[in-house]
Amino acid sequence: MPYHIKKPGIPTNAGIGDIYYTGGSLWDEDYANRKVYSSKSTADARIVNTDGRNGAFNGASVVSE
């Protein structure tokens, strides 16, 4: 089952809705541009923030397609 990473757009009151991780340090509002992972464990590993240096993934979640 494929997975992707999404989080609420900031600021949420701007009407942006969810944004999707596209790779590198990039996020996009367009669902079609999302990076797709073949396993949940790979996507989960991408959003880990144990040392506090992965702040772009704060509020992000892994979603099955």
PAMI-226910 format. One record per residue (C-alpha): residue in one letter; y, x, z. Coordinates in steps of 0.001 Angstrom, whole numbers, plus 524288, in hexadecimal, padded with zeros to 5 digits. Each point is the difference from the previous one (the first is absolute). Layout:
<nodes>
aYXZ/...
</nodes>
This chain:
<nodes>
m800008000080000/p80D6C805A17FC86/y80AF28019C809F1/h80E92802BB7FFC9/i80AC3802E7809E3/k80B827F70580240/k80B0D7FE3F809C5/p80BBA7F724801A3/g80BEE803E47F828/i80B72804DE80818/p808CB7F98180352/t7F7867F3EA80090/n80BF57F73D7FF58/a803308053F7F26A/g7F5957F75B7FA04/i7F82880B8A7FAE9/g7F2FA7FB598057B/d7F4808095D80037/i8003F80D4D7F98E/y7F4078075F7FB3A/y7FC8B80E58800FE/t7FF60806317F27E/g7FCEC80E1B80395/g8070580C1B804B2/s80BCF7FB4180793/l8027F7F4227F76C/w7FFA57F169802D4/d802757F4D47F67C/e802597F155800B2/d7F74D7FE117F409/y7F1F77FD02803FC/a7FB1C805027F2DA/n804C080DCD8032D/r7F84F8014480CC3/k7F68080B2B80224/v7F2277FAB68010C/y7F5CA80650808CA/s7F17A7FE447FE19/s7FD078004C80E95/k806DC7FAF480C19/s7FDAD80CD38072E/t807A3807A07F5AD/a80B817F6A8800D4/d7FF777FFF880EEC/a8004780EE180017/r80C677FFDF7F7BF/i807D77F817809DD/v7FBD48079580C2F/n80BB0804E5807B3/t7FA4C807A580B68/d80A8B80A8A80006/g80BB37F73C7FD28/r802D3806657F2DE/n7FB317F4CE7F784/g80B1F7F6A18030E/a8007F7F9B97F298/f7F3717F8E780375/n805627F9B380C79/g7FCBE7F1977FF23/a7F6B78021F7F496/s7F2B87F9957FF19/v7F40F801727F774/v7FCA77F3AB7F877/s7F3C67FC8A7F866/e801DA7FA827F267/
</nodes>
